Amino acid sequence: MPMSQADRQFLDALLAAPSPSGYEQPVQEVVRRYAAEFADSVSTDRHGNVIAAVNPGGELRIMLAGHCDQIGLIVKNIDDRGFLWVQTIGGWDPMVLLGQRVQVWSKTGPLPGIIARKPIHLQSPEDRKVIPEIKHLWVDIGALNGDEARAAVRVGDVITCELHQQELRNGFLSGVAMDDKVGVWTVFTAARRAAAQSPKAAIFAVSTVQEEIGLRGVQTSAAAIKPHVGLVTDVTHATDCPTIDENQHGRIKLGQGPVVYRGPNTSPRVLEVIEHEAALLGIPYQLASLGSPASNDAAQLQLAGDGVAMGLICIPNRYMHSPVEMVSLEDLEHAANLMAAFCAHVSEETNFIP
Ligand SMILES: [Zn+2]
């Protein structure tokens, strides 16, 4: 089933809003506007998390979490020739930044810039052997000198790759920061769909901040919500492109449904409900395993309060942490429907003790 126009508009608005960790409010404004259409209440906490509550009086409390922050760069110094030197926000492979168009989010709006390096013709044989590091990269905004650049950009301004998207064959969508704007899309779309099914449980959809720099917003938001059950949606590695070993990383394909995790970071009871709902509705999913805590919000959410029964429903993503991350729109639809069905059908009578 293709994505509805309204659902696609929400996704497009999320992808078009910048959100490097600590600078998430432009994307949070998109989330607040969307959630106001269906939630009983929408709030923003001091950390910057946005929380939408559906049926907040319900006895069983479910927290849905998708992180809205994206990896980016932050301006460290502006040199006398007008070039910007940067530090990373989150985990970048410097190779994928070379040749990129970027946007510097200055106080007057986005300024275009580029990241490149010395042309191949001018590189010595030794130059060509060096693998670039972040400290070797600069951002060129076309300024003539330091004074001009410093008038336009301040230390601490953040930079993203140009926020584009490109639709490819088979409903595959490529762009910047699918990680984890597709997760935010999934949990808020799921909350909306669950709200239309008279849920018994209280549902708190959270657009968490600062995941990419240490799973931070999920901790502060869970402290306020005190959930019994947690469902996290992040992207996970699709392994269906060249050079990735399925035996090491599992067999995960774009377009074959969301990825449901098993392992110590997740609850077998939550998995039972997820698999039951998937079978009932004919929703495809891919099983994956993790022998340790996940490297996403699920790791912290499980430890909130006196323990949270966790589910981890991920979106397959090719080329994670690059400017051309790729997901399947169909996987998003299925993930939202699966999460909505879970929320609509559990209650205080469901057993979440393993
Ligand atoms: Zn992520």
Residues whose N, C-alpha, C, O or C-beta is under 5 A from the ligand:
A	BS01	ZN	D179 D180 D234 V235
